[in-house]
């Protein structure tokens, strides 16, 4: 709720010892438990703990942070929403978690997610679906749906997620919060359970742009344990965040505004662009001609990488082992077949096919080249003078639970505006721009690689321009189910 | 893969072979369903066939920064030596002990230790 203190205020009150170090952690834990009881429970968390901060003079001291269940933690299980890793406790902390703790932050709990981050609705979790805090009959988006819902419900002010094809930005849009996917290489992936290693990036959620930006500031930077993390200096993301949008050239890619876009979402995007224009931004139509190839490219490359990354779950080294098997091959097959959910099996099969002899060049090789063309589209737009791009985050607001679970392609298409950033390695942010009924809608800014500061300035600028016109975060606002709906 | 639209990209037999490669064992109903789903997804992916990729060569597809190397210094590794004992369900002679396979009881193998 808007009356809740921001993470800046929480840390300040803890640093000055105005409240006990675990004051806000306890309040968030109470809300997390309250949200997970009764009919239409939110089910954002898979575990909750009440810890005290290690550091009392940090920028995040005493701030409760919800952490997606694919980021390794030593004190709580890291199940990735999967039966095969249920109860698995990591022997080490993910680098982003260590950084969070070093800044005084507290891991409030692990959040629900689509199994191994494969999904766009958080319905693929082995532990049940998370609901949208604004309407319990709808999905929160995915795969970081638990983290987005936890912030959207006002349980925490900020959270960590991961974004492989839109898994931070799309749920942020559906839950009315801010979600950042940084440049590939900006944040360490050490301790992030791998899904598609060339696309995965840890991202942040915040109730506001500034809070998501502060969390990014804390987790960004090189890590010797992740060879793909960059040694580029991390700028101060808050320094120019309030510089406004005047003089910024905002590109609007025509290919993102087609008939696939819900008319009401389009209307909100056009209103946002109008605000930006009136505030002095230069709005210019641009073209990303290979956009239509992005989802097909993604759904070859990501499953191909996943089929390799998930080969390690064999019933021997991690997690569950199927009982009653009598050979090594049978252990592998039975443990994997029983341990993985349907979407995981689908993607492993698709990836194995795309990498198999005789099909490799036609599918994987071709998709790699399509990826290069998609990345080149963005390069040309930046060279043409665009500072940032503005697009819808997802073609529709949150869809009803169960609506797309039987149709994989329709589920995949909800990522149509977000996968391009992962394929090109560029940063993206979803920021609330209004609502359709009570369902929040997000708009997305994209920026050149390493230009998070510019992207945050644009997003913060729009947030200020739209101040008060977007749905509040808070569980109470969405508590009542729609008529005729129930468990 | 075929160019003709009415021909399916994968058959049930293909799906069983892919499952074998992926160490999965779908039952008959799952094979039927996976065949349908994979063909649906591959149909959607077919648009890539229409894409002109002639201007891209292998090097072009590597657009990300070069991978950074670590300093060639040996750092203490908390997971080396006997340290994993604290997190191992069972531990012997520097190895994790995992549940024994029934099949091994019929052989003369003396160890049930897997790294």
Interface residues (C-beta under 8 A of the other chain):
Chain A: X89 X91 X92 X184 X185 X198 X222 X224 X227 X228 X229 X230 X231 X290 X292 X293 X295 X296 X297 X299 X300 X307 X311 X314 X316 X321 X325 X326 X327 X328 X329 X331 X332 X333 X334 X336 X337 X340 X345 X346 X348 X349 X350 X352 X353 X356 X359 X362 X363 X366 X367 X368 X369 X370 X371 X372 X373 X375 X376 X408 X409 X412 X424 X425
Chain B: X1 X10 X14 X15 X18 X19 X21 X22 X23 X24 X25 X26 X30 X34 X37 X38 X40 X41 X42 X44 X45 X46 X47 X48 X49 X51 X53 X56 X60 X61 X63 X64 X65 X67 X68 X69 X70 X71 X78 X79 X84 X87 X98 X99 X101 X102 X103 X114
